[in-house]
Structures are given as structure tokens and as C-alpha cells.
Amino acid sequence: MKKLFLLVLSGIVLLASYAYAQGTAGSISGVVTDSTGAVIPNAIVTITNPVSGHEQTTTTGNDGRYTVSNLPFGRYHVSAGSTGFQPSTGDVVVKSAAALPLDFKLGVSAGNTVVTVESDAEDLLSKDPVAATQVDRSLYEKLPTESTAAPLSSLITLSTPGIASDSNGLFHPMGEHADTSYSIDGQPVSDQQSRVFGNQMSVNAIQSINVIEGIAPAEYGDKASLVVQTTTRSGLGQKKPTGTLGASYGTFGSATLNFALGVGGDHFGNFFSLDGVNSGRYLDTPEFNPVHAHGNNQNFFDRFDYKPDDRNTLQLNLSASRSWFQNPNQYDQQAAGQDQKGKILSYNLSPSWTHVVNDHTLFSVNPYLRQDNFHYYPSANPFNDTPATLSQSRRLQNAGIKADFSWTKGTNTLKVGGNFYHTFLHEGFSLGITDPGYNAVCFDANGDVVTDPTITSTAQCAGNGYTVNDAFIPGAVAYDLTRGGSLYRFNGKTDIKQEALYVQDAYNWKGVQLQLGVRADNYNGLSRRSMVQPRLGMSYTVPKSNTVLRAGYGKLFLTPYNENLIVSSSTGIGGLQGASAAVPLKPAARDQYNVGFEQGFGKLVVVSGEYFWKYTDRDFDFGVLFNTPLAFPIQWRKSKIDGFGIKINVPQQHGVSAYSVLGHTRSRFFGPETGGVLFNDPSVTDATVFRIDHDQAFQQTTHLQWQPKKNGPWGGFTWRYESGLVAGSAPFATDTTTPVDLTGLTADQQQQIALSCGGVKATLNAPLTSCAPNQLQSPLLSIPAPGTEDDDRNPPRIAPRTMFDAGLGWDNLFHKDRIKTNISLTVVNLTNKYALYNFLSTFSGTHFVSPRTVNGQVSFNF
């Protein structure tokens, strides 16, 4: 199988002079003439995407020709006009890197004509069989985002239906955990992109994103619950240098500084960006008020385009980033002097070549090399760390090459491609338990932990008048520093080879669009598996109704998370018990079914929705250690997930635009569990079904924006609601008659959830030690009543939360043509809502949403 993959892939690359591939953007070019055929110089051509809001304007040269490059794939409305002529309009769909021709012939006008771009109702509908959401800079330059460390993740969460937010820039797409792939100008990136795994791409370098929430086409694999097609900014065609210098400052001492510059001509272009952030609340914190939470990051990006002729385009993407952060403390950890820190260094190198063979065929090849280095440092005194001291040095390097061929004729587009990538992993990790109560062997007569370091076995309990701790894990005693143990140390290396081939065909016929494809993957790492995956999609546009109906089926091949894969596959279930308990994580197989619709109501409102069912054999998640950024992949026997995502879009009318994205997910996972590092929950090592923390009954984001003039004042308002993720490890009654007793939580944990008994609140100095039945209350957790708790049908959850964000600004404040000054003020969590993302979760830890955050920004645009 592997030899077949390599043979066919080599054949594709050798067909360079006869084939094609594409990134995520194309171009439109043409000639503007009058009714006699004479060219019109200096005519204004304006291109808009009425769905995403993307807009570009250019003028024709002395030969009447125009070209607009770097257009993200999508449907565009184009208008051309000039003084003394009647304007003309046209529509075009950009779906490949090939330049699309669009000429205009303008009639003579009696007076001066102002060119306005007005889209038709049909322009607002997407007839593609695959549901997707387009987002342009025009939105996210004004949309307040909560995450300082991961603004791209926040942008995706706030603008895409079916996504539940989580801490530290993580999100749950369509009921899965971080099952997301990024396509950056065509380069595939399926490794984790939140700030606790690697440095994600800066939004300062992004022109537009297209988020595929439907069944991904055959060209996408690995992680495909969500595919984020990213188009970066380019300097091609910008004969006049354009750029931005901006800065901001706000709550928690958060400061940003960014610079971007694009310049070029018809044959070359370069775009460069440099930005950084420094904040006193870099990562989400286990206390509402940040403690030991400082961090910063710096990002560099450069894109160089060279187009020697109409048939060839060369592009080179370079990026590098660095982040440094303190691991946020709880109050008791701060009192103990805990000082754990992390650092991540990343780089990416991605050249590509696109060759136009003829009007119907294109070829492109894209090699790439990227790397994330993650370092985690313990406190100088290991016993200042509680309940354990941890360290890590991890490297993830990915090298690959992607080649595609495409042939377009009429309404048919055939695409054939292949991808070979090689991932190199190196993981160093150490752990030592510093709290004698964390893995207690015995309890005394008062129920207190026995701290005698000589007692290391439950066989010693009874003879000393003690009782055995039923949760004691013998395998961890060797690494308990309070009982004479030593640090657990792990050092491992491996490499993973993957090959993929795919064929897909898009066909249109009388209102029916078909997306047919098949993908074959071969995975050779710590485990091995190959799979052929058919992908089928269909849409039908109902005549004269502005209605689009969709349906699809996809077989998907999911590979294990690469981050900490070696150590997680080497320690097994239930603790650090050696290789005898180890089970390498294996690729998963998924069957997914989608049905959906899109309905336009004139030019006023477009409503779209998708319902999905996903059945996965061997599904994945992460388990965290002690509320740190150290997370280790785990795998479950299977999962059953279903839910829906809905988007309501109100295109701009008289300066007002709005959208609302909604979602619901049922995420049912089935044990046993494999992987992880330490103290996995023994209750889920059997075949028990439970709701994982991806499960959320309902979430919605509604955003309203007002800007009557393109250059002028604007305002925005965002309303967010989440019904609450499952709190996987929140304490609850283990039988059906006993009320939940939360008095066993530490004083810090009790005050975190504002626990009270009969109106008396727990504090750090006065925790609750007992309480009458049914008198315990917490406004931050929804704990089932006695007799009603069920891991599958009624699990404990985070309490629902409603939050509001707002923004005000003024574009081109001083009405200048050369340098435009923009100012803005944004507020996240306007009401200072006290709420949690998660609590004591084995998958995410404990994290609060951000308190009220106010930021002021100023930028100079030229």
C-alpha cells in the first residue's frame, strides 16, 4: 500500500508541465471598453463579496486592462464605471488559482455617473454542496475577541455555527475536541494551534478565512470536523505602498503593537507584518482575578509573490513566532511560591509554484517545513510546586510536499492531488509528586491524610490503625517525592510517515451541484493503518425560491494528536506503570452524515443550517495535568455525536449589518480509555457511556454592527450565550440517594465556585466542612439533584452564562487621504460576568472567563 502511494505521488509531481493545484485564492482580470470597443483608461473596478464583506478596488491602465489578485475563493459582484459612462456589473465565482476573465463594455451617459456596487439576492446564497462560513478583515478588525493569546481561535468561535468555546483559545467544533485543520494558502496544518500547544498564525497576516463546517472535500484529511481555509495578505499589484502601524493598551496592562506593509507591481509583491502582545492575563486563569498570569508573544510573517508571466506564479511564505508565559496560579499555589513558566518557539517555511498549462488546466506544488518547540519549566524549589513539579521540552517538526492537478471545462472541475508528510517528534518530560495528600496511602481515624513517608503500601495501613485510601495508585509511589521517591523522567523520539492521495470532481447541472471524491491515507507511526474514504456531497437550488438544499456523506480517517503522543502511548492506563500497560494510540475511522439548507429572504436575510451525525471508532481527546498547559492525548473506544449549526446573516443595509450563529451538540463517548499519563479516571476504563466536556445543549453568538459611511464612526455589540459544557470531574453523588457533598473540596476550590451553605459563603480562611442535605449551592455549577445524576442523560455541567461585548470607533478620524487615523475602544464581558469555562476537568482543568476587559486602539493606515 505504501509503495503504491509513493509511486502515484511521484507520478503526480512528474506531471508538473501538465497539471495543476491551487491554494485558497484566485484573481480576476479583464478589459473595460466603450460601445465602440475603444479602451477606457482610469475606469474604476470594484469587487465585493456580499457575504464576507471583502472588497477591493482598482483602476484600469492606459490599455484599459485591470487585474485584481489574491481574491479568497467565493462568489463576487463586480462593477465597472467611469465619468461620462453608464456603469456595468457582472458576477463571477472564484474557485481556483486560474485568472478568471471578465470584460466590461460601458455605454455613454448624459452626466457624471457614481459607481455603486449593489448585489442581487442570488449573490448572497452559497450553492456549494459543502457548508462554509466566510469571514473577512472588515469584520474581525472590529469584532472584540476574548483571548489575548489566541485571537484567531476566538474569531473562529465567534463567527462559525456549531462551535463551543473553551479556555486558552481551544474550541470544540461540531462536538469534537480541537479536531481542526488549517489550510494556509494551501499548506495543510493539522497540529494544534492554540497557544498552549504552538504559536498560531497572527490575524495581522490574514486577509480572509473560509471555515468549512460541512463534510470536508477529499483534499482535506487528518482533523476534519472543521477546516479553516486561510488566505494571507499579499503585496501583488499594490503599486502604491499600503500598510498599518497600530497600538493598543488596556486592562491587565495588555498592550499590543503591530506593523504591516504591502508593496508590489504587476509581476512581484511583498507583504510583511510584525506584531506583539504583552499581557498580565495571557492565559485563562483558575481564579477570576489573575494571579501569576503574565505572558507575551511576537509574530513575524512575510509573503513574497513573483509572477514573471501570465502562466507562472511563485510564492514564498515565511513566519516565525515566540511566546513566553507564566502558568496562572490558584491562591494556594501562589502562597506556596509556585513559579512554573512556559515558552514556545515556532517557524514555518512554505514555497509554492503554480503553473497555468492552458485555459483549462493548472498545476501547483507546495513543499513546506514547520516546527513547534515547547518548553515548560518548574519552580526553582520543586516543593514550591503543588501538587506536583513538572517540566517538559518537546519538539514537533513537520516536513511535507503537496501537489495538485485540476482540469476545468464548462460546469465540471476535476481535481487530483497528493500529499506526503513526515513528522519528527522528540519529547522530554519529568514529574514528581510534592503533595503527600495527592496520592495518599492511608487515612487516620479523623479522616486526615497519613503523611508518614515510610508508609508506601496499603498493607501497612491496618496494622497502624489506619484505613486504606481506595483511590491510591501503587504505580505512582516511586515518583512521590514526599515518600522518598524520585522524579519520573521520560525521553523519547519517533517519526511518523503519512501519504495521502485524492480525486474529487465538482459538477453542475440544472440547479444540482455534486461534489464527488475519494481519499486514501496511509499512516505509519507508533501504530499503522490505511483507509480509503469516499466523500459525497450534493446541493439543489429550488427554482425561483432562493432555497438551497444540501446532503452529504463522508468517510474520514483521523490520525492521533502529535503533541505528547510518545509519552502518552508509553505510560498506559491508570498511571505511570511502565510499558507493560502501554497501548499506542491508533488512527480512527468516522462515518459522517449531513443534511442542510440555505434560505434567502430577498436581499435582507439569509438563513443556513446543517444537522450532522458522526459515528467514530476510536475517538480522541486530551487530558491535562494539574491545570497546566501540559496535555496528553487519550483515546476512547468509540463516540456518537450529533447536533446542528445555524447561521442567520443580515448583509449590510444602510450601514447596518448583523449575524447570529447557533449550535447544539450531543457528544457521547464510550470507554475504555487508553493513553494519558497520570491517574486517569478508573470509572471510564470500562465500556461506560458518558457525555464528554465537548457536549453542550446550546450556544449562540449574535453580533450587530453599524457604520453608515465607510470612513466614519462605527459601533458594534455582541451577545454571547452558552448553556454550559459538561463538567466531567465535578463531584457528585456516587449513589442515587445521597445529596451531593462539595465540602470535600479545598478552601480554594470552594471559593472559586462561590459555594454556600444556607446563605453562608465559603472563603479561603473559612471553608465549609459540613452542610445539611440539599443546602449546598453554587451559582457556577449545575449539579444534578439526588437521584437524577446520570453520566449520559443528566451529567453535572458548568452553569449557563450570558455575556456582552461592545466596540466603538472612528475610521479616518481626520478625513485625510494619505494617512488615515483610526481609533476604537472595545469592551469584553461588559457586565463583568463571574463565570467558568470548566471546573476540575481532567480534559481542561479549571478556568474562568475573562473579567471585564477594556482596550483602546489607534492605527495609522497609509
Buried (B, 14 or more C-beta within 10 A) or exposed (E): EEEEBBEBBEEBBEBBEEBBBBBBBBBBBBBBBBEEEEBBEEBBBBBBBBBBBBBBEBEBBEEBBBBBBBBBBBBBBBBBBBBBBBBBBBEBBBBBBBBBEBBBBBEEBEEEBEBEBEBEBBBBBBBBBBBBBBBBBBBBBBBBBBBBBBBBBBBBBBBBBBBBBBBBBBBBBBBBBBBBBBBBBBBBBBBBBBBBBBBBBBBBBBBBBBBBBBBBBBBBBBBBBBBBBBBBBBBBBBEEEBBBBBBBBBBBEBBBBBBBBBBBEEEBBBBBBBBBBBBBBBBBBBBBEBBBBBBBBBBBBBBBBBBEEEEEBBBBBBBBBBBBBBBBBBBBBBEBBBBBBBBBBBBBBBBBBBBBBEEBBBBBBBBBEBBBBBBBBBBEEBBBBBBBBBBBBBBBBBBBBBBBBBBBEEEEBBBBBBBBBBBBBBBBBBBBBBBBBBBBBBBBEEEEBBBBEEBBEBEBBEEEEBBBBEEBBBBBBBBBBBBEBEBBEBEBEBEBBBBBBBBBBBBBEEEEBBBBBBBBBBBBBBBBBBBEBEBBBBBBBEEEEBBBBBBBBBBBBBBBBBBBBBBBBBBBBBBBBEEEBBBBBBBBBBBBBBBBBBBBEEBEBBBBBBBBEBBBBBBBBBBBBBBBBBBBBBBBBBBBBBBBBBBBBBBBEEEEBBBBBBBBBBBBBBBBBBBBBBBBBBEBBEEEBBBBBBBBBBBBBBBBBBBEEEBBBBBBBBBBBBBBBBBBBBBBBEEEEEBBBBBEBBBBBBBBBBBBBEEEEBEEEEBBEEBEEEEBBBEBBBBBEBEEBEBBEBBBBBBBBEBBBBBBBBBBBEEEEEEBBBBBBBBBBBEEBBBBBBBBBBBBBBBBBBBEBBBEBBBBBB
